[in-house]
């Protein structure tokens, strides 16, 4: 006789380790707490046009086939490439708004505890150690700040990047690339982290006797995907919707290093003294402390994996915006997954 579906479900539930159930419970509590705080923050007039107004109006416009954002005075696709907005369209047809965005953001950030658990469990071969890392993730101050400091699509990048790394370590390439595409859909500069993830994974696979040539090629394909996505976004799509101009933030945030991407890169390469001087200012040192100290400094013992955060971290410490080098805003979002991964890899190595 065929076993009833209810019995199979009970067997599946019974087979799940208690540490995973506690991780899921923790992620749920995080979602409820910070989703509620975010909604209250908005209802108590704690949000502002930049950036909640920009994305609320933008998502509504995209759901109606439009894209000119009056809050920003710029076409949505000329501001950033947030393809994730398309996934929100059905909810905006049904009347979604800022409260919905806050809850989704909290849920997406809280869900990052699950791949954190899986990564630590597999690397340390202990589900309870996985739970410890999941709890540390949920208590990590940058995660909690991002959860209620207005809504930003790039806040949704943490969980898919963590899942991508987990799938990559398991050589499960189809879900690996699906996770990367979801991460890339949050904002165009995520491509820099994807480029670095592919390189780091390739270097790790070169030292792994169980990895074959196909595995290493898949890692390089991931790097190529990051390069192509960034080039197409910043050199073709954004200029097409921004009167032929480069992304606004190139000059707005990095005008001190050059007028375009190539000049900025040239200055970084030819004037490392400027980079070092900017990167070692007191506020930057506090920024590194606030990012790394909650993990006990462990990411510093996982420098190879931490390198995945390097492009965004460099952008934060050399730019003109002081908001980019504090843990209170969304600028840390792309750095968080590499920091978590580096902490886990360092712990496994130690």
Residue frames relative to the residue before (quaternion, step in Angstrom):
aa qw qx qy qz dx dy dz
X 1.0000 0.0000 0.0000 0.0000 0.00 0.00 0.00
X 0.5083 -0.6423 0.4867 0.3039 3.53 -1.19 0.65
X 0.4566 -0.6888 0.4910 0.2756 3.55 -0.91 0.92
X 0.5046 -0.6591 0.4550 0.3222 3.64 -0.83 0.91
X 0.5913 -0.5933 0.4117 0.3591 3.62 -1.07 0.72
X 0.6149 0.5620 -0.3554 0.4240 3.59 1.06 -0.71
X 0.6468 0.5148 -0.3206 0.4624 3.59 1.05 -0.75
X 0.6415 0.5154 -0.3229 0.4676 3.56 1.02 -0.83
X 0.6368 0.5248 -0.3259 0.4614 3.57 1.02 -0.78
X 0.6570 0.5067 -0.3104 0.4639 3.58 0.96 -0.87
X 0.6408 0.5185 -0.3248 0.4638 3.58 1.03 -0.77
X 0.6376 0.5228 -0.3231 0.4645 3.57 1.04 -0.81
X 0.6630 0.5049 -0.3024 0.4626 3.56 0.90 -0.96
X 0.6682 0.5043 -0.2999 0.4574 3.58 0.95 -0.88
X 0.6765 0.5103 -0.2918 0.4436 3.58 1.15 -0.59
X 0.5599 0.5934 -0.3939 0.4234 3.59 1.25 -0.23
X 0.4717 -0.6960 0.4643 0.2785 3.57 -0.80 1.00
X 0.5782 -0.6053 0.4120 0.3598 3.63 -0.97 0.76
X 0.6046 0.5661 -0.3665 0.4239 3.61 1.06 -0.65
X 0.6496 0.4976 -0.3214 0.4767 3.58 1.05 -0.70
X 0.6251 0.5229 -0.3453 0.4654 3.59 1.00 -0.76
X 0.6575 0.4974 -0.3139 0.4709 3.60 0.98 -0.80
X 0.6119 0.5362 -0.3459 0.4674 3.58 1.09 -0.65
X 0.6571 0.4938 -0.3043 0.4815 3.57 0.94 -0.90
X 0.6295 0.5241 -0.3336 0.4667 3.58 1.00 -0.78
X 0.6576 0.5133 -0.3098 0.4563 3.58 0.93 -0.87
X 0.6453 0.5122 -0.3151 0.4711 3.58 0.99 -0.83
X 0.6429 0.5201 -0.3176 0.4640 3.59 1.05 -0.77
X 0.6445 0.5091 -0.3193 0.4727 3.57 0.95 -0.86
X 0.6214 0.5391 -0.3318 0.4617 3.58 0.98 -0.86
X 0.6692 0.5101 -0.3022 0.4480 3.58 0.86 -0.97
X 0.6751 0.4918 -0.2974 0.4625 3.57 0.89 -0.93
X 0.6846 0.4943 -0.2946 0.4473 3.59 0.83 -0.99
X 0.7779 0.3604 -0.2080 0.4709 3.58 0.64 -1.07
X 0.5627 0.5499 -0.3952 0.4740 3.58 1.19 -0.33
X 0.6561 0.5021 -0.2995 0.4773 3.58 0.99 -0.86
X 0.6533 0.5110 -0.3147 0.4616 3.58 0.94 -0.88
X 0.6512 0.5228 -0.3168 0.4498 3.57 0.99 -0.81
X 0.6524 0.5025 -0.3095 0.4754 3.57 0.95 -0.88
X 0.6551 0.4983 -0.3113 0.4750 3.59 0.94 -0.85
X 0.6071 0.5669 -0.3378 0.4427 3.56 1.05 -0.82
X 0.6895 0.4690 -0.2745 0.4788 3.56 0.96 -0.90
X 0.6907 0.4892 -0.2890 0.4474 3.59 0.88 -0.93
X 0.6929 0.4322 -0.2712 0.5094 3.57 1.22 -0.45
X 0.5472 -0.6636 0.3651 0.3562 3.57 1.26 0.59
X 0.3947 0.7311 -0.4702 0.2977 3.58 1.06 0.76
X 0.6333 0.5018 -0.3477 0.4757 3.61 1.24 -0.07
X 0.2111 -0.7832 0.5742 0.1112 3.55 -1.25 0.35
X 0.7186 -0.4718 0.2963 0.4163 3.55 -1.30 0.35
X 0.7193 0.2593 -0.1784 0.6193 3.58 1.09 -0.77
X 0.6530 -0.3483 -0.6706 0.0504 1.75 -0.93 2.29
X 0.4640 0.6954 -0.4531 0.3096 3.61 1.19 -0.24
X 0.6628 0.5112 -0.3116 0.4498 3.57 0.90 -0.86
X 0.6180 0.5540 -0.3425 0.4404 3.56 1.02 -0.81
X 0.7626 0.3979 -0.2258 0.4574 3.57 0.70 -1.06
X 0.5989 0.5383 -0.3781 0.4567 3.59 1.04 -0.56
X 0.6885 0.4538 -0.2859 0.4882 3.58 0.86 -0.92
X 0.6418 0.5429 -0.3295 0.4299 3.59 0.95 -0.86
X 0.6808 0.4819 -0.2991 0.4635 3.58 0.86 -0.92
X 0.6191 0.5243 -0.3435 0.4732 3.57 1.06 -0.71
X 0.6618 0.5090 -0.3059 0.4575 3.59 0.92 -0.89
X 0.6523 0.5123 -0.3209 0.4573 3.58 0.91 -0.89
X 0.6487 0.5220 -0.3181 0.4534 3.58 1.03 -0.75
X 0.7100 0.3935 -0.2384 0.5332 3.59 1.31 -0.34
X 0.5662 -0.6312 0.3734 0.3764 3.57 1.24 0.27
X 0.5981 0.5346 -0.3670 0.4710 3.59 1.19 0.48
X 0.1483 -0.8346 0.5265 0.0653 3.60 -1.19 0.23
X 0.5383 0.6133 -0.4379 0.3773 3.65 1.17 0.02
X 0.1994 -0.8126 0.5438 0.0653 3.56 -0.46 1.28
X 0.2970 -0.7828 0.5194 0.1708 3.59 -0.41 1.17
X 0.5736 0.5820 -0.3856 0.4285 3.61 1.12 -0.58
X 0.7561 0.3699 -0.1833 0.5078 3.55 0.96 -0.94
X 0.3135 -0.7450 0.5237 0.2691 3.58 1.11 -0.61
X 0.6644 0.4380 -0.2642 0.5450 3.55 1.17 0.67
X 0.5424 -0.5906 0.4754 0.3618 3.55 -1.15 0.57
X 0.5804 -0.6173 0.4046 0.3440 3.56 -0.95 0.90
X 0.7229 0.4277 -0.2467 0.4834 3.60 0.91 -0.90
X 0.6343 0.4835 -0.3388 0.4991 3.59 1.28 -0.01
X 0.5808 0.5657 -0.3586 0.4626 3.54 1.34 -0.09
X 0.7204 -0.2067 0.1733 0.6390 3.55 0.75 -1.17
X 0.4134 -0.6537 0.5533 0.3094 3.57 -1.29 0.20
X 0.0855 0.7915 -0.5895 0.1371 3.55 0.02 1.38
X 0.1022 -0.8397 0.5313 0.0454 3.59 0.41 1.20
X 0.5161 0.6506 -0.4098 0.3773 3.59 1.22 -0.41
X 0.5143 0.6562 -0.4099 0.3699 3.59 1.23 -0.43
X 0.6026 0.5756 -0.3628 0.4170 3.59 1.06 -0.68
X 0.6387 0.5325 -0.3268 0.4491 3.59 1.06 -0.71
X 0.6679 0.4987 -0.3004 0.4637 3.58 1.17 -0.50
X 0.4622 0.7247 -0.4298 0.2765 3.60 1.21 -0.36
X 0.6686 0.4948 -0.3425 0.4369 3.68 0.75 -0.85
X 0.6546 0.5067 -0.3208 0.4603 3.59 1.02 -0.72
X 0.6532 0.4902 -0.3169 0.4823 3.60 1.10 -0.63
X 0.5519 0.5631 -0.4009 0.4665 3.58 1.19 -0.34
X 0.7270 0.4247 -0.2246 0.4905 3.57 1.12 -0.72
X 0.6776 -0.5410 0.2836 0.4096 3.59 1.25 0.22
X 0.3183 0.7607 -0.5107 0.2434 3.60 1.18 0.35
X 0.0158 -0.7936 0.6080 -0.0199 3.54 -1.27 0.53
X 0.8328 -0.2185 0.1390 0.4893 3.60 -1.20 -0.44
X 0.6386 0.5286 -0.3467 0.4389 3.62 0.91 -0.80
X 0.6434 0.5158 -0.3153 0.4696 3.55 0.99 -0.84
X 0.6446 0.5255 -0.3234 0.4514 3.59 0.95 -0.86
X 0.6476 0.5229 -0.3215 0.4514 3.58 0.95 -0.82
X 0.6746 0.4922 -0.3015 0.4602 3.59 0.89 -0.91
X 0.6455 0.5078 -0.3227 0.4705 3.59 0.95 -0.84
X 0.6491 0.5232 -0.3183 0.4512 3.57 0.94 -0.87
X 0.6604 0.4952 -0.3052 0.4749 3.58 0.93 -0.88
X 0.6614 0.5101 -0.3070 0.4562 3.57 0.97 -0.85
X 0.6578 0.5100 -0.3105 0.4591 3.58 0.97 -0.85
X 0.6663 0.4831 -0.3024 0.4809 3.58 0.98 -0.80
X 0.6553 0.5134 -0.3144 0.4563 3.59 0.93 -0.85
X 0.6287 0.5587 -0.3342 0.4253 3.57 1.04 -0.77
X 0.5359 0.6376 -0.4003 0.3821 3.59 1.21 -0.36
X 0.5321 0.6224 -0.4082 0.4037 3.59 1.22 -0.31
X 0.6272 0.5668 -0.3449 0.4079 3.61 1.08 -0.66
X 0.7044 0.4009 -0.3002 0.5031 3.67 0.74 -0.82
X 0.5695 0.5677 -0.3889 0.4496 3.60 1.15 -0.51
X 0.6404 0.5155 -0.3075 0.4791 3.57 0.99 -0.88
X 0.6815 0.5030 -0.2971 0.4408 3.58 0.82 -1.00
X 0.6542 0.5178 -0.3128 0.4540 3.58 0.96 -0.87
X 0.7025 0.4552 -0.2726 0.4742 3.58 0.83 -0.98
X 0.6195 0.5460 -0.3438 0.4471 3.59 1.00 -0.77
X 0.7063 0.4675 -0.2708 0.4575 3.57 0.86 -0.96
X 0.6983 0.4782 -0.2877 0.4483 3.58 0.89 -0.89
X 0.7594 0.3407 -0.1941 0.5192 3.61 1.04 -0.75
X 0.3310 -0.7772 0.4671 0.2611 3.56 1.38 -0.12
X 0.6399 0.4718 -0.3280 0.5102 3.54 1.01 0.85
X 0.3775 -0.7556 0.4844 0.2279 3.63 -0.42 1.16
X 0.6522 0.5279 -0.3318 0.4312 3.60 1.00 -0.72
X 0.6055 0.5121 -0.3531 0.4964 3.57 1.14 -0.56
X 0.5962 0.5577 -0.3491 0.4600 3.56 1.11 -0.68
X 0.6418 0.5214 -0.3142 0.4664 3.56 1.01 -0.83
X 0.6224 0.5448 -0.3426 0.4456 3.59 0.98 -0.83
X 0.6833 0.4723 -0.2909 0.4749 3.59 0.86 -0.92
X 0.6224 0.5368 -0.3446 0.4536 3.60 1.02 -0.72
X 0.6524 0.5032 -0.3110 0.4737 3.59 0.98 -0.83
X 0.6381 0.5125 -0.3305 0.4701 3.59 0.95 -0.84
X 0.6166 0.5431 -0.3386 0.4586 3.58 1.00 -0.79
X 0.7054 0.4692 -0.2760 0.4540 3.59 0.79 -0.99
X 0.7004 0.4422 -0.2631 0.4948 3.59 1.16 -0.54
X 0.4472 0.7113 -0.4362 0.3223 3.57 1.31 -0.11
X 0.4970 -0.7177 0.4026 0.2752 3.58 -0.58 1.17
X 0.6507 0.5119 -0.3572 0.4324 3.68 0.79 -0.76
X 0.6152 0.5380 -0.3457 0.4611 3.59 1.05 -0.73
X 0.7030 0.4728 -0.2775 0.4531 3.57 0.84 -0.95
X 0.6265 0.5220 -0.3467 0.4634 3.59 1.03 -0.68
X 0.6641 0.5130 -0.3115 0.4457 3.58 0.86 -0.96
X 0.6224 0.6005 -0.3371 0.3720 3.57 1.03 -0.83
X 0.8251 0.2088 -0.1196 0.5112 3.61 0.99 -0.56
X 0.5534 0.6032 -0.4067 0.4056 3.63 1.24 0.03
X 0.7392 -0.3417 0.1636 0.5568 3.56 0.58 1.23
X 0.5078 -0.6331 0.4832 0.3285 3.57 -1.31 0.10
X 0.0347 0.7721 -0.6337 0.0335 3.55 -1.07 0.84
X 0.5064 -0.6671 0.4431 0.3198 3.63 -0.79 0.90
X 0.6445 0.5415 -0.3420 0.4176 3.61 1.00 -0.72
X 0.5209 0.6182 -0.4229 0.4094 3.61 1.23 -0.23
X 0.6436 0.5428 -0.3125 0.4398 3.58 1.20 -0.52
X 0.5294 0.6797 -0.3862 0.3295 3.60 1.28 -0.14
X 0.5622 0.6625 -0.3924 0.3018 3.61 1.05 -0.67
X 0.7173 0.4723 -0.2678 0.4366 3.58 0.70 -1.07
X 0.6890 0.4546 -0.3257 0.4610 3.68 0.76 -0.78
X 0.6168 0.5277 -0.3609 0.4593 3.63 1.06 -0.58
X 0.6481 0.5059 -0.3160 0.4735 3.59 1.01 -0.79
X 0.6547 0.4927 -0.3130 0.4802 3.58 0.96 -0.82
X 0.6168 0.5525 -0.3521 0.4362 3.59 0.99 -0.79
X 0.6655 0.4943 -0.3102 0.4654 3.57 0.92 -0.88
X 0.6419 0.5266 -0.3252 0.4526 3.59 0.96 -0.84
X 0.6704 0.4799 -0.2992 0.4803 3.58 0.91 -0.91
X 0.6390 0.5367 -0.3264 0.4440 3.57 1.01 -0.79
X 0.6570 0.5040 -0.3094 0.4675 3.56 0.98 -0.81
X 0.7005 0.4357 -0.2627 0.5005 3.58 1.20 -0.51
X 0.4131 -0.7234 0.4426 0.3319 3.58 1.37 -0.02
X 0.4230 0.6607 -0.4952 0.3732 3.57 1.05 0.74
X 0.1477 -0.8855 0.4355 0.0669 3.52 0.38 1.32
X 0.6126 0.5508 -0.3795 0.4211 3.61 0.97 -0.61
X 0.7138 0.3928 -0.2833 0.5059 3.67 0.70 -0.88
X 0.5427 0.6019 -0.3987 0.4292 3.61 1.18 -0.47
X 0.7316 0.4151 -0.2460 0.4816 3.59 0.77 -1.00
X 0.5820 0.5485 -0.3800 0.4647 3.60 1.09 -0.54
X 0.6529 0.5073 -0.3077 0.4708 3.59 0.96 -0.87
X 0.6482 0.5180 -0.3196 0.4576 3.59 1.00 -0.82
X 0.6531 0.5082 -0.3229 0.4593 3.59 0.93 -0.84
X 0.6235 0.5174 -0.3400 0.4775 3.60 1.02 -0.75
X 0.6516 0.5060 -0.3165 0.4683 3.58 0.95 -0.87
X 0.6699 0.5050 -0.3018 0.4528 3.60 0.90 -0.88
X 0.6293 0.5632 -0.3359 0.4171 3.58 1.10 -0.62
X 0.5834 0.6061 -0.3812 0.3832 3.61 1.18 -0.34
X 0.7577 -0.2237 0.1456 0.5955 3.59 1.06 -0.79
X 0.6248 -0.6151 0.3366 0.3435 3.56 -1.05 0.77
X 0.6860 0.4978 -0.3216 0.4221 3.63 0.94 -0.69
X 0.4257 0.6604 -0.4796 0.3907 3.59 1.26 0.09
X 0.5362 0.6483 -0.3879 0.3764 3.56 1.20 -0.54
X 0.6128 0.5546 -0.3566 0.4357 3.61 1.08 -0.62
X 0.6562 0.4871 -0.3019 0.4909 3.58 1.04 -0.79
X 0.6271 0.5259 -0.3341 0.4675 3.59 1.05 -0.73
X 0.6113 0.5439 -0.3369 0.4658 3.58 1.03 -0.80
X 0.6973 0.4600 -0.2723 0.4774 3.58 0.86 -0.97
X 0.6147 0.5498 -0.3551 0.4402 3.61 1.01 -0.74
X 0.6478 0.5193 -0.3208 0.4558 3.57 0.94 -0.83
X 0.6650 0.5016 -0.3033 0.4628 3.58 0.95 -0.86
X 0.6633 0.4996 -0.3070 0.4649 3.58 0.91 -0.94
X 0.6512 0.5103 -0.3143 0.4656 3.58 0.94 -0.86
X 0.6353 0.5299 -0.3240 0.4590 3.59 1.01 -0.82
X 0.6564 0.5061 -0.3117 0.4645 3.58 0.95 -0.85
X 0.6630 0.4946 -0.3078 0.4701 3.58 1.00 -0.80
X 0.6664 0.5043 -0.3028 0.4582 3.58 0.99 -0.82
X 0.5802 0.5793 -0.3774 0.4305 3.60 1.14 -0.53
X 0.7170 0.4249 -0.2444 0.4956 3.57 1.12 -0.66
X 0.6118 0.5587 -0.3358 0.4481 3.58 1.31 -0.14
X 0.3727 -0.7581 0.4961 0.2005 3.57 -0.54 1.16
X 0.6490 0.5294 -0.3187 0.4438 3.59 1.18 -0.52
X 0.6072 0.5571 -0.3541 0.4422 3.58 1.24 -0.33
X 0.2342 -0.7692 0.5771 0.1427 3.56 -1.08 0.73
X 0.7590 -0.3923 0.2670 0.4457 3.55 -1.32 -0.02
X 0.6270 0.5397 -0.3456 0.4429 3.58 1.02 -0.75
X 0.6325 0.5363 -0.3368 0.4459 3.58 0.96 -0.82
X 0.6766 0.4852 -0.2968 0.4677 3.57 0.91 -0.89
X 0.6297 0.5279 -0.3350 0.4611 3.57 1.04 -0.71
X 0.6287 0.5371 -0.3373 0.4500 3.57 0.99 -0.78
X 0.6278 0.5257 -0.3336 0.4672 3.59 1.04 -0.74
X 0.6731 0.4803 -0.2954 0.4785 3.59 0.96 -0.83
X 0.5958 0.5476 -0.3586 0.4654 3.59 1.11 -0.63
X 0.6206 0.5374 -0.3395 0.4591 3.59 1.04 -0.77
X 0.6450 0.5075 -0.3187 0.4741 3.59 0.96 -0.82
X 0.6549 0.5094 -0.3099 0.4643 3.56 0.95 -0.88
X 0.6103 0.5537 -0.3423 0.4513 3.56 1.05 -0.77
X 0.6482 0.5186 -0.3164 0.4591 3.58 0.97 -0.85
X 0.6593 0.5108 -0.3089 0.4572 3.59 0.92 -0.90
X 0.6862 0.4880 -0.2871 0.4566 3.57 0.83 -1.01
X 0.6522 0.5203 -0.3202 0.4488 3.58 0.91 -0.92
X 0.6788 0.4858 -0.3015 0.4608 3.59 0.87 -0.91
X 0.6637 0.5093 -0.3124 0.4500 3.58 0.92 -0.88
X 0.6731 0.4891 -0.3013 0.4658 3.58 0.87 -0.92
X 0.6666 0.5192 -0.3054 0.4392 3.58 0.95 -0.88
X 0.7916 0.3649 -0.1735 0.4584 3.56 0.73 -1.10
X 0.7403 0.4047 -0.2311 0.4846 3.60 1.11 -0.59
X 0.7768 0.3109 -0.1733 0.5195 3.59 1.16 -0.48
X 0.7662 0.4059 -0.2380 0.4377 3.59 0.49 -1.20
X 0.6980 0.4665 -0.2956 0.4558 3.61 0.67 -1.02
X 0.6664 0.4770 -0.3325 0.4667 3.68 0.81 -0.79
X 0.6181 0.5615 -0.3514 0.4234 3.60 1.04 -0.71
X 0.7552 0.3368 -0.1916 0.5286 3.59 1.11 -0.66
X 0.7075 0.4113 -0.2456 0.5196 3.60 1.28 0.09
X 0.6174 -0.6023 0.3268 0.3863 3.55 1.00 0.96
X 0.7107 -0.4775 0.2507 0.4517 3.55 1.03 0.81
X 0.5456 0.6384 -0.3911 0.3765 3.59 1.25 -0.02
X 0.5589 -0.5829 0.4736 0.3515 3.55 -1.25 0.49
X 0.6999 -0.4338 0.3235 0.4662 3.63 -1.21 0.21
X 0.5728 -0.6520 0.3798 0.3203 3.54 -0.88 0.99
X 0.6799 0.5387 -0.3004 0.3967 3.56 1.00 -0.83
X 0.4914 0.6563 -0.4419 0.3641 3.61 1.21 -0.27
X 0.7574 0.3431 -0.1952 0.5200 3.57 0.80 -0.99
X 0.6405 0.5657 -0.3239 0.4060 3.56 1.05 -0.81
X 0.7863 0.3153 -0.1524 0.5090 3.59 0.91 -0.93
X 0.8193 0.2621 -0.0950 0.5010 3.59 1.03 -0.77
X 0.2706 0.7926 -0.5016 0.2166 3.57 1.18 0.50
X 0.5869 0.5810 -0.3645 0.4302 3.58 1.20 -0.41
X 0.7207 0.4065 -0.2432 0.5061 3.59 1.25 -0.33
X 0.7778 -0.2464 0.1619 0.5551 3.59 1.20 -0.26
X 0.5690 -0.6365 0.4194 0.3085 3.54 -1.27 0.35
X 0.7891 0.1087 -0.0893 0.5979 3.59 1.23 -0.25
X 0.7553 -0.4120 0.2574 0.4400 3.56 -1.31 0.17
X 0.6815 0.4987 -0.3016 0.4425 3.58 0.90 -0.90
X 0.6453 0.5049 -0.3253 0.4721 3.60 0.98 -0.77
X 0.6353 0.5256 -0.3272 0.4616 3.58 1.01 -0.82
X 0.6619 0.4957 -0.3019 0.4744 3.58 0.92 -0.92
X 0.6421 0.5259 -0.3238 0.4543 3.58 0.99 -0.81
X 0.6533 0.5092 -0.3137 0.4643 3.59 0.96 -0.84
X 0.6368 0.5309 -0.3261 0.4541 3.58 0.97 -0.85
X 0.7036 0.4712 -0.2644 0.4615 3.57 0.95 -0.92
X 0.7662 0.3926 -0.2044 0.4659 3.57 0.86 -0.95
X 0.7668 0.2745 -0.1675 0.5555 3.58 1.21 -0.39
X 0.0143 -0.8327 0.5534 -0.0092 3.61 0.56 1.09
X 0.5589 0.6047 -0.3928 0.4095 3.59 1.18 -0.47
X 0.6367 0.5159 -0.3258 0.4715 3.59 1.07 -0.72
X 0.6413 0.5224 -0.3196 0.4623 3.54 0.99 -0.86
X 0.6696 0.4935 -0.2998 0.4671 3.58 0.87 -0.95
X 0.6454 0.5244 -0.3246 0.4507 3.59 0.95 -0.84
X 0.6801 0.4713 -0.2912 0.4801 3.58 0.90 -0.92
X 0.7075 0.4965 -0.2671 0.4260 3.58 0.91 -0.93
X 0.7310 0.4033 -0.2348 0.4979 3.60 1.22 -0.27
X 0.3521 0.7211 -0.5151 0.3013 3.57 1.17 0.43
X 0.6753 -0.5313 0.3123 0.4051 3.65 -1.08 0.59
X 0.6790 0.4833 -0.3198 0.4507 3.60 0.90 -0.82
X 0.6199 0.5265 -0.3466 0.4673 3.60 1.13 -0.58
X 0.6405 0.5220 -0.3278 0.4581 3.58 0.98 -0.79
X 0.6303 0.5085 -0.3287 0.4858 3.58 1.07 -0.72
X 0.6135 0.5599 -0.3334 0.4461 3.55 1.08 -0.76
X 0.6569 0.4903 -0.3097 0.4819 3.61 0.89 -0.90
X 0.6392 0.5376 -0.3253 0.4434 3.56 0.96 -0.89
X 0.6994 0.4823 -0.2806 0.4467 3.57 0.83 -0.99
X 0.6607 0.5005 -0.3079 0.4671 3.58 1.13 -0.58
X 0.8045 0.3619 -0.1451 0.4481 3.56 0.84 -1.00
X 0.6167 0.5939 -0.3603 0.3704 3.60 1.00 -0.73
X 0.6220 0.5439 -0.3737 0.4214 3.68 0.92 -0.66
X 0.6893 0.4185 -0.2751 0.5235 3.60 1.22 -0.40
X 0.5614 -0.6374 0.3716 0.3747 3.56 1.21 0.42
X 0.6049 -0.5711 0.3532 0.4280 3.58 1.21 0.38
X 0.3580 0.7794 -0.4592 0.2314 3.59 1.27 0.03
X 0.6133 0.5651 -0.3861 0.3942 3.67 0.89 -0.68
X 0.6062 0.5689 -0.3580 0.4251 3.60 1.12 -0.54
X 0.6593 0.4563 -0.3063 0.5131 3.57 1.26 -0.30
X 0.6999 0.3631 -0.2581 0.5584 3.57 1.32 0.06
X 0.0244 0.8694 -0.4929 0.0263 3.55 0.92 0.98
X 0.6030 0.5634 -0.3740 0.4232 3.60 1.02 -0.67
X 0.7058 0.4293 -0.2608 0.4995 3.59 0.87 -0.93
X 0.6161 0.5513 -0.3462 0.4434 3.59 1.06 -0.67
X 0.5404 0.6380 -0.3926 0.3832 3.59 1.18 -0.51
X 0.5586 0.6072 -0.3934 0.4056 3.61 1.17 -0.44
X 0.6776 0.4717 -0.2816 0.4890 3.58 1.22 -0.48
X 0.4576 0.7492 -0.4134 0.2416 3.57 1.26 -0.35
X 0.6683 0.5015 -0.3515 0.4223 3.69 0.71 -0.83
X 0.7041 0.4496 -0.2781 0.4741 3.59 0.84 -0.94
X 0.6360 0.5235 -0.3342 0.4580 3.58 1.03 -0.73
X 0.6348 0.5182 -0.3211 0.4747 3.57 1.01 -0.81
X 0.6447 0.5225 -0.3173 0.4590 3.57 0.96 -0.87
X 0.6674 0.5151 -0.3015 0.4453 3.58 1.02 -0.78
X 0.7598 0.4202 -0.2237 0.4428 3.59 0.90 -0.88
X 0.7096 0.4154 -0.2861 0.4920 3.63 1.15 -0.31
X 0.5784 0.6251 -0.3697 0.3717 3.59 1.22 -0.34
X 0.6202 -0.5850 0.4023 0.3335 3.53 -1.36 0.21
X 0.6345 0.5596 -0.3366 0.4135 3.59 1.18 -0.42
X 0.3533 -0.7396 0.5286 0.2207 3.61 -0.71 1.01
X 0.5757 0.6050 -0.3769 0.4006 3.59 1.19 -0.46
X 0.6309 0.5688 -0.3320 0.4102 3.59 1.15 -0.59
X 0.7496 0.3459 -0.2102 0.5237 3.60 1.19 -0.31
X 0.5687 0.4789 -0.4421 0.5017 3.47 0.86 1.11
X 0.4999 -0.6821 0.4438 0.2964 3.58 -1.03 0.69
X 0.5484 0.6645 -0.3820 0.3344 3.59 1.23 -0.06
X 0.7536 0.3584 -0.1981 0.5142 3.59 1.22 -0.17
X 0.7293 -0.4972 0.2957 0.3653 3.53 -1.37 0.29
X 0.4877 0.6991 -0.4287 0.2994 3.60 1.18 -0.26
X 0.6500 0.5228 -0.3228 0.4471 3.59 1.15 -0.44
X 0.4320 0.7575 -0.4389 0.2166 3.60 1.23 -0.38
X 0.7079 0.4596 -0.2781 0.4586 3.60 0.80 -0.98
X 0.6457 0.5337 -0.3224 0.4408 3.61 1.15 -0.50
X 0.5827 0.6514 -0.3744 0.3096 3.58 1.06 -0.67
X 0.6579 0.5099 -0.3285 0.4464 3.62 0.83 -0.90
X 0.6675 0.4764 -0.3295 0.4679 3.67 0.82 -0.78
X 0.6279 0.5304 -0.3427 0.4550 3.61 1.02 -0.71
X 0.6491 0.5020 -0.3096 0.4805 3.58 0.97 -0.86
X 0.6686 0.5031 -0.3014 0.4572 3.58 0.88 -0.97
X 0.6556 0.5119 -0.3125 0.4587 3.59 0.93 -0.88
X 0.6334 0.5322 -0.3315 0.4536 3.59 1.02 -0.77
X 0.6760 0.4879 -0.2897 0.4703 3.56 0.93 -0.91
X 0.6689 0.4926 -0.3074 0.4641 3.59 0.87 -0.92
X 0.6441 0.5151 -0.3259 0.4621 3.61 0.99 -0.78
X 0.6448 0.5193 -0.3220 0.4591 3.57 0.99 -0.80
X 0.6488 0.5094 -0.3150 0.4693 3.57 0.98 -0.86
X 0.6608 0.5023 -0.3083 0.4647 3.59 0.96 -0.84
X 0.6897 0.4785 -0.2878 0.4610 3.59 0.94 -0.86
